[in-house]
Amino acid sequence: MSPDATGADSRLAQLEAVLAGLGNVVVAFSGGTDSALLASVATRVLGPDRALCVTAASPSLAAAEEGHCRALAGEWGLRWRTVVTSEMDDPLYVANGADRCARCKDALMVALGPLAVAESATVVLGVNTDDLGDYRPGQAVAAAAGARFPLVEAGLSKADVRELSRRLGLRTWDRPAGACLASRLPYGTPVTAPTLRAVDAAEAGLRGLGLREFRVRHHGAVARVEVADDELGLLWSRRDEVVAAVKAAGYDFVSLDLEGFRSGSLNRLLARPARV
């Protein structure tokens, strides 16, 4: 057995031990690579009776994602349901300040709390060790409300999560990193349902053209498209279709960000000195 394989087996065993020690869990299941691995392993280790996988249905969830989660649940034998979250009722969330993620996680924990009580369970989130280095205030809110991060406790990085998912045959192993639709709005731009729908429609259009790793950032009438370097050729070859798809979502102008795709790119503005 290769050293890499031995390391992967060890990390998987550690994740299994963390989950076994928790007993019953409620998995916050977005369908992304991290939460998918967590849901799959939790269901295998604990059994579906002790692992409930829950997808938060809200305007910030891309329309296709609920169906994706439902499909995975059916394929993998997950005990799955959705729950409606109420972050859009929170003026602080709608105002989209630097604590927006915290307000969202607070709404998620409020929604998952009664389920956890009914299940005598611990809420677990698919946070990996790489996530700890980004600005994600929601993690502290979730932890304060009693959530656990088994991937972190097992020492799993994003690369580890992808490798373990691949080894376990999970089709989510190479799924591009995702984030809630509200993350496409600059801080200070109010979060509204029509704006989230516009972003969702624009990204769905680009995904339909074959792009995989990208973001559509909302700047009023302007959509700023970030795309991975290795997909620039595809985007450029289908430029007219890209423009048409984004404009069909309601934008007047379509711009290409020459810095390319960067997860959490709008967070970098928080550390920049104010311009005068």
Beta strands, then each sheet from edge to edge (+ up, - down):
strand 1: 25-28
strand 2: 51-57
strand 3: 79-84
strand 4: 122-124
strand 5: 214-219
strand 6: 222-227
strand 7: 253-256
sheet 1: 3+ 2+ 1+ 4+
sheet 2: 5+ 6- 7-
end
